[in-house]
């Protein structure tokens, strides 16, 4: 299982700012090991951000996203105390969900 995401969610005026650091190797499938063998592709291909189980972001990623990606977004309609959950799934079928309270 992967390491937990580092998530922050804060109210700024009438919007909620969400920032997350996602721990993932994000291999493209084009790099090679020192012995010349190709490192298999392994990357996040789906990300959902939810506020109290309502999807506020649903995105599809590919192999060009960097290792340990940083996600930053904002949305309207949230308030302090709401629960922000971030879910990701990769091309190997692994997934993770972490949550935080909006401050």
ZIFENSUL-V457294 format. One record per pair of residues at least 4 apart in sequence whose ideal C-beta (glycine too) atoms are under 6 Angstrom apart, sorted by the first residue. I is the first residue (numbers start at 1). J is the second residue. D is the distance in whole Angstrom. If there is no record, write none. Layout:
{{I:J:D} {I:J:D}}
//
This chain:
{{2:23:5} {2:96:5} {3:23:4} {4:98:5} {5:20:5} {5:22:5} {5:86:6} {5:98:4} {6:21:4} {7:20:5} {7:98:6} {7:100:4} {8:19:5} {9:16:6} {9:18:5} {9:84:4} {9:100:6} {9:102:4} {10:17:5} {10:103:5} {11:16:6} {11:80:5} {12:17:5} {15:74:5} {15:76:5} {16:75:6} {16:78:4} {16:102:6} {17:74:5} {18:73:5} {18:84:6} {19:72:5} {20:71:5} {20:86:5} {21:70:5} {22:69:5} {23:68:6} {24:44:6} {25:42:6} {25:67:6} {26:43:5} {26:65:6} {26:67:5} {27:39:5} {27:41:6} {27:42:4} {28:63:4} {29:41:3} {31:39:5} {32:36:6} {32:38:6} {33:37:5} {41:63:6} {42:92:6} {43:63:5} {43:91:6} {44:61:5} {44:88:5} {44:90:5} {45:61:6} {45:91:5} {46:60:6} {46:89:5} {47:59:5} {47:88:5} {48:55:6} {48:58:5} {48:87:5} {49:56:5} {49:57:4} {49:86:5} {50:55:5} {50:85:5} {51:56:5} {51:78:5} {51:82:5} {51:84:6} {52:82:5} {52:83:6} {56:75:5} {57:73:6} {61:65:5} {65:69:5} {78:82:5} {78:102:6} {80:102:5} {82:102:5} {83:99:5} {84:100:5} {85:97:6} {85:99:4} {86:98:6} {87:97:4} {88:96:6} {89:95:4} {90:94:5}}
//
